[in-house]
Amino acid sequence: MSSPLVFIDGDQGTTGLQIHERLRSRTDLKLVTLPAAERKDSRRRAQAINACDIAILCLPDGAAREAVAAIVNPAVRVIDASSTHRTHPDWTYGFPEMTPGQAERIATARRVTNPGCYPTGAVGLLRPLLHAGLIPGNHPVSIYAVSGYSGRGRAGVEEYEGPGAVNAPSYQIYGLELAHKHAPEIQQYAGLTHRPIFVPAYGAYRQGIVLTISLNVRLLERHADGAALHACLARHYAEAAHVHVLPLHESRDLKQLDPQVLNGTDDMRLSVFPNAEHGHVLLSAVFDNLGKGAAGAAVQNLNLMLAQS
């Protein structure tokens, strides 16, 4: 049996480069990319995508839509790393640990949409707690996150590593219009009835995310407190290979969260920080925005899909 053909469309960006690096030495698949002279040739790109078994799209949203529209071969399966199809009902959400059976749904899907980096942390924290009834669906959720500058793609890398890097800001909050494109994705897959407030930021480091969600216990269900929230997350991810819940006794000893601590891995660490005196709970997710937040997630989904090929 011949090795499956995996075509990366857009292997020059931060995510595409990482995926290419992870796959290029594998012997269980044949990796296909286009030479520089053909990358903007729509005819050649259409030929390549229709000749492959699985296409991984690492493209801007508009280009990803065009790539999918060019598929006429019904056997082609797609992993889209753009945000184009993340809330589309015909696409399977590529977060294997989100719910029981999600990994199996990804394995058999024809169209898989990779989660956004920030939503991976937000949905990872919220979905089990809403499903268990600990957080009501109409809870007013506010999410704050800071990512390394590679989250901006090549533009971010150029700003912080290029000729003008000395002028790059050390820290910048953005999305001040509160209309970030990740908010609908978080709402849909977390199970919220209302759009969350989402405030992202970039720091002057290459990669890594810290995402936090602050909760007031008096607004939660009657039986919900820090211990109950932690127990729910620990149960949900007990068998997960890449999502880990920090034990409560360890979180009590933490004095700060380092967004870079899991860089170079495909893991995500979830933590619960309760303050019983004030009735507050802080939820946090730490992971590599180029690992579990992008390239690592795409390869995890690819492996699931290859197992069903």
Phi, psi and chi 1 to 4 in degrees:
 res  aa     phi    psi   chi1   chi2   chi3   chi4
   1 MET       -  130.8 -177.0  176.8  178.4      -
   2 SER   -73.5  153.9   60.5      -      -      -
   3 SER   -69.8  141.7  -61.4      -      -      -
   4 PRO   -64.7  143.4   20.4  -31.0      -      -
   5 LEU   -88.5  123.3  -61.8  179.4      -      -
   6 VAL  -115.6  117.0  176.3      -      -      -
   7 PHE  -103.7  121.8  170.1   48.6      -      -
   8 ILE   -97.0  114.7  -56.4  176.3      -      -
   9 ASP   -99.8  106.1 -167.0   -4.4      -      -
  10 GLY   101.9   54.5      -      -      -      -
  11 ASP   -93.3   18.2   62.5  -35.8      -      -
  12 GLN  -102.8  -13.3  -58.0   79.6   46.8      -
  13 GLY   -83.1  179.3      -      -      -      -
  14 THR   -62.1  -44.2   51.3      -      -      -
  15 THR   -70.5  -46.3  -62.1      -      -      -
  16 GLY   -61.2  -40.1      -      -      -      -
  17 LEU   -63.0  -41.4  -74.6  169.6      -      -
  18 GLN   -65.6  -42.3  -72.8 -100.9  -25.8      -
  19 ILE   -64.0  -44.1  -66.6  172.2      -      -
  20 HIS   -59.2  -43.7 -171.1  -84.1      -      -
  21 GLU   -60.8  -39.6  178.7   69.3   20.5      -
  22 ARG   -71.2  -30.0  -70.3  163.5  179.7 -101.6
  23 LEU  -101.1  -18.7  -62.4 -178.8      -      -
  24 ARG   -64.2  -25.9   67.0  179.3 -178.2  177.9
  25 SER   -98.4    3.1   62.1      -      -      -
  26 ARG   -76.2  142.9  -75.2  179.6   51.7  166.2
  27 THR  -103.2   -5.1   58.1      -      -      -
  28 ASP   -91.1    2.3   61.7  -35.9      -      -
  29 LEU  -149.4  163.5   55.5   83.6      -      -
  30 LYS  -112.8  118.8 -177.6  176.7  179.8 -179.1
  31 LEU   -89.3  132.6 -169.5   60.8      -      -
  32 VAL  -122.8  128.0  178.8      -      -      -
  33 THR  -134.6  165.8   58.4      -      -      -
  34 LEU   -99.5  142.6  -67.8  177.0      -      -
  35 PRO   -65.4  159.8   20.9  -30.5      -      -
  36 ALA   -53.4  -37.6      -      -      -      -
  37 ALA   -69.4  -16.8      -      -      -      -
  38 GLU  -109.7   -2.5  -62.3  179.5    0.2      -
  39 ARG   -65.6  -26.8  -71.8  170.4 -172.0  159.5
  40 LYS  -105.6   10.8  -65.6 -174.7  178.5 -178.9
  41 ASP   -90.1  104.2 -176.1  -27.1      -      -
  42 SER   -60.7  -35.8   58.5      -      -      -
  43 ARG   -65.4  -44.7 -177.9 -174.4   61.1   82.9
  44 ARG   -67.6  -38.0 -177.1   67.1 -172.7   91.6
  45 ARG   -65.8  -39.6  -71.6  175.2   60.0 -141.4
  46 ALA   -64.2  -39.2      -      -      -      -
  47 GLN   -61.9  -45.0  -72.2  175.5  -17.5      -
  48 ALA   -64.9  -42.8      -      -      -      -
  49 ILE   -70.9  -32.7 -160.3  168.9      -      -
  50 ASN   -80.0  -12.5  -78.6  -72.7      -      -
  51 ALA   -95.7   -7.6      -      -      -      -
  52 CYS   -94.7  170.3   74.6      -      -      -
  53 ASP   -90.6  -44.7  -66.2  -64.5      -      -
  54 ILE  -134.3  128.4  -60.0  178.0      -      -
  55 ALA  -105.5  135.1      -      -      -      -
  56 ILE  -111.9  116.7  -56.4  176.7      -      -
  57 LEU   -96.9  116.3  -51.5 -178.6      -      -
  58 CYS  -118.2   65.8  -57.0      -      -      -
  59 LEU  -128.0  160.4  -58.2  166.2      -      -
  60 PRO   -58.9  160.1  -21.4   31.9      -      -
  61 ASP   -55.2  -47.6  -71.4    0.1      -      -
  62 GLY   -63.5  -42.5      -      -      -      -
  63 ALA   -66.2  -33.7      -      -      -      -
  64 ALA   -65.8  -39.7      -      -      -      -
  65 ARG   -62.7  -42.5  -79.4 -168.8  -68.3  -88.5
  66 GLU   -64.0  -39.7  -68.3  174.5    3.7      -
  67 ALA   -63.4  -43.6      -      -      -      -
  68 VAL   -66.8  -39.5  172.7      -      -      -
  69 ALA   -64.5  -23.7      -      -      -      -
  70 ALA   -81.8   -6.6      -      -      -      -
  71 ILE   -79.0  121.8  -62.5  173.8      -      -
  72 VAL  -117.9  -12.1  -65.7      -      -      -
  73 ASN   -85.3  112.5  179.8   -5.0      -      -
  74 PRO   -67.4  -12.9   24.4  -33.4      -      -
  75 ALA   -83.1  -13.5      -      -      -      -
  76 VAL   -71.7  130.6  173.8      -      -      -
  77 ARG  -108.2  151.6  -54.5  172.1   74.0 -169.8
  78 VAL  -132.9  137.8 -179.7      -      -      -
  79 ILE  -115.5  116.3  -61.2  170.9      -      -
  80 ASP  -104.1  115.5 -176.6    7.4      -      -
  81 ALA   -87.2   -3.9      -      -      -      -
  82 SER   -80.1  178.0   82.7      -      -      -
  83 SER   -92.3    3.4   64.2      -      -      -
  84 THR   -58.7  -42.3  -56.4      -      -      -
  85 HIS  -112.7   15.7  -60.5  103.9      -      -
  86 ARG   -67.5  -26.4  -72.5 -170.2 -174.8  142.5
  87 THR  -112.1   13.4   58.6      -      -      -
  88 HIS   -77.3  130.1 -164.1  -69.4      -      -
  89 PRO   -65.7  -20.0   23.2  -33.9      -      -
  90 ASP   -89.2   -1.6  -64.9  -23.5      -      -
  91 TRP  -109.9  142.4  -74.2   66.8      -      -
  92 THR   -88.7  130.7  -60.7      -      -      -
  93 TYR   -75.3  124.8 -163.3   54.5      -      -
  94 GLY   -87.3   52.0      -      -      -      -
  95 PHE  -118.3   89.7 -172.2  175.3      -      -
  96 PRO   -59.1  -30.5  -22.3   32.8      -      -
  97 GLU   -88.0    0.5  -58.3   88.4   -4.8      -
  98 MET   -62.2  -47.9 -177.5  176.0   71.0      -
  99 THR  -142.8  158.8   58.2      -      -      -
 100 PRO   -58.3  133.1  -24.9   34.5      -      -
 101 GLY    89.7   -8.1      -      -      -      -
 102 GLN   -67.3  -37.1 -169.9   66.6   11.6      -
 103 ALA   -61.6  -39.6      -      -      -      -
 104 GLU   -67.3  -37.1  -69.5   74.7   14.8      -
 105 ARG   -65.2  -39.6  -75.4 -173.6  -79.4  -87.3
 106 ILE   -64.8  -41.9  -66.9  166.7      -      -
 107 ALA   -59.3  -33.0      -      -      -      -
 108 THR  -103.3   -0.3   59.3      -      -      -
 109 ALA   -75.9  150.7      -      -      -      -
 110 ARG   -88.9  -29.6  -47.7  -56.7  -58.2  175.1
 111 ARG  -131.7  118.3  -59.1  -73.0 -176.2  -95.1
 112 VAL  -122.1  130.1  173.4      -      -      -
 113 THR  -106.1  119.7  175.6      -      -      -
 114 ASN   -66.2  136.9 -127.2   39.8      -      -
 115 PRO   -64.4  155.9  -19.7   31.5      -      -
 116 GLY   -68.7  158.8      -      -      -      -
 117 CYS   -64.2  -51.8   54.7      -      -      -
 118 TYR   -63.1  -44.4  -66.7  125.6      -      -
 119 PRO   -60.0  -28.7  -29.5   38.4      -      -
 120 THR   -56.2  -44.6  -62.6      -      -      -
 121 GLY   -72.6  -44.2      -      -      -      -
 122 ALA   -66.6  -47.6      -      -      -      -
 123 VAL   -67.4  -38.0  173.7      -      -      -
 124 GLY   -58.6  -36.1      -      -      -      -
 125 LEU   -80.2  -45.0  -73.5  166.3      -      -
 126 LEU   -82.6  -41.4  -68.4  168.6      -      -
 127 ARG   -55.6  -49.1  177.1   66.7  176.7 -109.9
 128 PRO   -63.3  -34.6  -21.7   34.4      -      -
 129 LEU   -73.4  -37.6  -58.0  177.2      -      -
 130 LEU   -70.8  -41.4  -89.6   81.5      -      -
 131 HIS   -61.2  -35.3 -178.9   74.0      -      -
 132 ALA   -81.3   -5.8      -      -      -      -
 133 GLY    81.4   13.6      -      -      -      -
 134 LEU   -81.3  -33.1  -63.9  172.7      -      -
 135 ILE  -114.6  127.0  -62.4  177.7      -      -
 136 PRO   -68.7  151.2   21.9  -30.5      -      -
 137 GLY   -62.2  -25.6      -      -      -      -
 138 ASN   -96.4   15.5   63.4   -6.5      -      -
 139 HIS   -62.2  137.4 -171.0   80.5      -      -
 140 PRO   -77.0   90.5   27.4  -32.7      -      -
 141 VAL   -87.4  132.3  170.4      -      -      -
 142 SER  -121.2  130.6  -65.7      -      -      -
 143 ILE  -123.4  132.1  -57.7  160.8      -      -
 144 TYR  -124.2  136.5  170.9   73.5      -      -
 145 ALA  -147.9  147.2      -      -      -      -
 146 VAL  -128.0  133.5   57.9      -      -      -
 147 SER  -121.9  157.4  170.4      -      -      -
 148 GLY   -65.1  158.2      -      -      -      -
 149 TYR   -66.8  -15.6   56.0   77.3      -      -
 150 SER   -65.1  -16.9   60.8      -      -      -
 151 GLY   -62.3  -19.3      -      -      -      -
 152 ARG   -85.3   -2.4  -73.4 -179.4   57.0 -160.7
 153 GLY    81.1 -153.7      -      -      -      -
 154 ARG   -61.9  -31.2  -77.3 -176.1  -68.1  178.5
 155 ALA   -64.3  -40.1      -      -      -      -
 156 GLY   -67.9  -42.1      -      -      -      -
 157 VAL   -62.9  -42.0  172.8      -      -      -
 158 GLU   -64.1  -41.0  175.6   64.1   21.8      -
 159 GLU   -64.2  -39.3 -179.6  177.7    9.9      -
 160 TYR   -96.6  -15.1  -77.0   87.1      -      -
 161 GLU  -122.7   -5.4  -62.1 -179.9    9.4      -
 162 GLY   -86.4 -168.3      -      -      -      -
 163 PRO   -58.8  -31.0  -22.6   32.8      -      -
 164 GLY   -96.7   20.1      -      -      -      -
 165 ALA   -59.3  -28.9      -      -      -      -
 166 VAL   -62.0  -23.5   66.7      -      -      -
 167 ASN   -96.3   -0.3  -60.7  -45.5      -      -
 168 ALA   -68.5  139.1      -      -      -      -
 169 PRO   -68.4  149.4   24.1  -32.7      -      -
 170 SER   -74.9  -22.1   59.4      -      -      -
 171 TYR  -163.7  138.4  179.7   82.2      -      -
 172 GLN  -149.7  124.9   50.9 -173.8  -42.3      -
 173 ILE   -87.9  136.9  -66.5  176.0      -      -
 174 TYR  -134.6 -175.2   65.8  103.6      -      -
 175 GLY    69.0   32.3      -      -      -      -
 176 LEU   -69.1  -15.3  -58.2 -178.3      -      -
 177 GLU   -78.6   -4.0   72.0  -74.6   -2.3      -
 178 LEU    56.8   41.2  -58.8 -179.3      -      -
 179 ALA  -131.8   30.8      -      -      -      -
 180 HIS   -60.7  142.1 -164.4  -77.3      -      -
 181 LYS   -66.8  -15.5   64.8 -179.0 -179.1  179.3
 182 HIS   -78.8  -18.9  -75.7  -28.5      -      -
 183 ALA   -60.3  -46.0      -      -      -      -
 184 PRO   -62.2  -36.1  -23.3   34.5      -      -
 185 GLU   -63.3  -45.7  178.1 -176.2  -10.6      -
 186 ILE   -62.3  -45.8  -65.5  170.3      -      -
 187 GLN   -57.7  -47.8  178.0 -177.1  -15.3      -
 188 GLN   -64.5  -48.2  177.2  169.0  -42.2      -
 189 TYR   -87.7  -19.2  -67.2  105.8      -      -
 190 ALA   -77.0  -26.4      -      -      -      -
 191 GLY    93.1   24.3      -      -      -      -
 192 LEU   -83.1  145.1  -65.6  164.8      -      -
 193 THR   -86.0  -16.5   58.8      -      -      -
 194 HIS  -127.7  151.9  -58.8  -68.4      -      -
 195 ARG   -62.5  130.2 -177.3 -172.4 -178.0  100.4
 196 PRO   -76.0  156.1   30.3  -35.7      -      -
 197 ILE   -82.4  125.9  -65.7  175.2      -      -
 198 PHE  -128.4  120.9  173.6   53.1      -      -
 199 VAL  -122.1  107.8 -179.1      -      -      -
 200 PRO   -98.1  163.7   33.3  -30.6      -      -
 201 ALA  -150.7  159.6      -      -      -      -
 202 TYR  -118.1  140.9  -70.7  124.8      -      -
 203 GLY  -111.3  169.0      -      -      -      -
 204 ALA   -86.8   53.5      -      -      -      -
 205 TYR  -140.8  158.2   60.3   95.1      -      -
 206 ARG   -72.6  -47.6 -162.5  173.3 -152.7  -84.7
 207 GLN  -152.0  159.1   60.9 -159.3   77.7      -
 208 GLY   119.8  140.3      -      -      -      -
 209 ILE  -127.2  139.4  -74.6  176.8      -      -
 210 VAL  -118.9  122.6  167.0      -      -      -
 211 LEU  -120.7  133.1  179.2  144.0      -      -
 212 THR  -129.8  148.7   58.8      -      -      -
 213 ILE  -132.1  122.5  -58.2  171.5      -      -
 214 SER   -96.7  133.9  -57.7      -      -      -
 215 LEU  -125.5  143.3  -59.6  173.1      -      -
 216 ASN  -104.8  118.6 -166.7  -44.0      -      -
 217 VAL   -59.0  -31.3  171.4      -      -      -
 218 ARG   -67.4  -16.7   66.2 -178.3  175.0   81.2
 219 LEU   -93.9   -4.0  -61.0  178.7      -      -
 220 LEU   -92.3  178.8  -53.9 -177.9      -      -
 221 GLU   -66.1  157.6  -61.2  -57.7  -30.7      -
 222 ARG   -57.6  -35.2 -172.3  169.5  -59.3  175.3
 223 HIS   -90.9    8.0   57.3  -61.9      -      -
 224 ALA   -95.7  128.3      -      -      -      -
 225 ASP  -146.8 -176.5   58.2   13.9      -      -
 226 GLY   -57.2  -42.4      -      -      -      -
 227 ALA   -65.1  -40.6      -      -      -      -
 228 ALA   -68.3  -39.6      -      -      -      -
 229 LEU   -63.2  -44.4  -62.8  173.9      -      -
 230 HIS   -63.6  -44.9 -180.0  -87.6      -      -
 231 ALA   -60.8  -38.8      -      -      -      -
 232 CYS   -63.4  -47.3  176.4      -      -      -
 233 LEU   -64.5  -41.1  -69.0  172.6      -      -
 234 ALA   -62.8  -39.7      -      -      -      -
 235 ARG   -65.6  -45.4  -76.4 -166.7  -57.0  -88.2
 236 HIS   -61.9  -40.3 -176.4   85.5      -      -
 237 TYR  -103.5   17.3  -64.9  109.1      -      -
 238 ALA   -57.6  -36.0      -      -      -      -
 239 GLU  -103.3    4.9  -55.1  -61.0  -35.7      -
 240 ALA   -75.8  136.2      -      -      -      -
 241 ALA   -79.3  -29.0      -      -      -      -
 242 HIS  -117.8   -2.4  -66.6  -66.1      -      -
 243 VAL  -120.2  122.5 -177.4      -      -      -
 244 HIS  -125.0  141.9  -48.3  -73.1      -      -
 245 VAL  -107.2  120.2 -179.9      -      -      -
 246 LEU   -66.8  129.8 -167.3   69.3      -      -
 247 PRO   -57.0  148.5  -25.1   34.7      -      -
 248 LEU   -60.0  -38.7  -88.5  178.1      -      -
 249 HIS   -66.4  -26.0   70.6  -87.1      -      -
 250 GLU   -79.0  -37.9  -66.8 -173.7   31.3      -
 251 SER   -65.7  -30.0   65.4      -      -      -
 252 ARG   -64.6  -26.0  -67.8 -169.0 -171.6  100.8
 253 ASP   -89.1   -9.4  -65.6  -26.9      -      -
 254 LEU   -76.1  139.0  -79.7 -178.0      -      -
 255 LYS  -110.5  -15.5  -57.6  -56.7  179.1 -174.1
 256 GLN  -159.1  164.4   62.9  -87.0  -40.8      -
 257 LEU  -114.7  127.5  -69.2  169.5      -      -
 258 ASP  -100.7  115.4  178.9   -1.0      -      -
 259 PRO   -66.8  -15.4   24.4  -33.9      -      -
 260 GLN  -100.3    1.9  -58.0  178.5   82.0      -
 261 VAL   -65.5  -25.9   70.3      -      -      -
 262 LEU  -107.8   14.4  -68.3  177.9      -      -
 263 ASN   -59.2  141.0  -78.9    3.0      -      -
 264 GLY    84.5    4.7      -      -      -      -
 265 THR  -122.5  170.5   77.9      -      -      -
 266 ASP  -106.5   21.8  -65.2  -24.8      -      -
 267 ASP   -96.6  157.5  -64.8  -22.5      -      -
 268 MET  -131.8  133.1  179.1  164.7   66.0      -
 269 ARG  -111.0  122.5  180.0 -178.0  -60.2  158.3
 270 LEU  -103.9  141.2  -52.1 -179.0      -      -
 271 SER  -137.6  153.6  -57.5      -      -      -
 272 VAL  -125.4  126.6  178.5      -      -      -
 273 PHE  -120.7   97.3  -57.8   94.2      -      -
 274 PRO   -91.6  146.6   28.7  -26.9      -      -
 275 ASN  -125.6   96.7 -175.2  -52.6      -      -
 276 ALA   -66.0  -32.8      -      -      -      -
 277 GLU   -61.5  -42.3  178.3 -176.1   -0.8      -
 278 HIS   -99.6   -5.2  -58.7  -57.1      -      -
 279 GLY    70.6   33.6      -      -      -      -
 280 HIS  -116.8  150.4  -64.1  161.5      -      -
 281 VAL  -137.6  135.0  177.6      -      -      -
 282 LEU  -111.2  125.6 -177.7   70.2      -      -
 283 LEU  -102.0  141.5  -52.5  176.9      -      -
 284 SER  -139.6  151.3   73.4      -      -      -
 285 ALA  -131.7  132.1      -      -      -      -
 286 VAL  -125.1  129.8  176.6      -      -      -
 287 PHE  -166.3  167.1   54.8  105.0      -      -
 288 ASP   -84.0  121.7 -175.2  -14.2      -      -
 289 ASN   -65.2  -19.2   59.3  -71.6      -      -
 290 LEU   -98.3   -5.1  -64.9  179.9      -      -
 291 GLY   -99.7 -101.8      -      -      -      -
 292 LYS   -60.6  -22.6 -175.8   60.2  172.4  167.6
 293 GLY   -86.6   -3.1      -      -      -      -
 294 ALA  -161.9  -92.5      -      -      -      -
 295 ALA   -62.5  -42.8      -      -      -      -
 296 GLY   -61.5  -39.6      -      -      -      -
 297 ALA   -66.5  -39.5      -      -      -      -
 298 ALA   -63.8  -42.1      -      -      -      -
 299 VAL   -70.0  -36.5  173.1      -      -      -
 300 GLN   -59.5  -44.3 -174.6  180.0    3.8      -
 301 ASN   -68.1  -38.8  -69.4  -32.7      -      -
 302 LEU   -59.8  -44.7  173.8   65.2      -      -
 303 ASN   -61.4  -39.0  -69.6  -23.3      -      -
 304 LEU   -64.1  -42.5  -70.7  168.7      -      -
 305 MET   -70.1  -37.9  -64.0  167.5   74.3      -
 306 LEU   -64.3  -32.3  -72.7  173.9      -      -
 307 ALA   -64.6  -20.4      -      -      -      -
 308 GLN  -103.6    3.0  -66.3  -65.9  -42.6      -
 309 SER   -73.8      -  -64.0      -      -      -
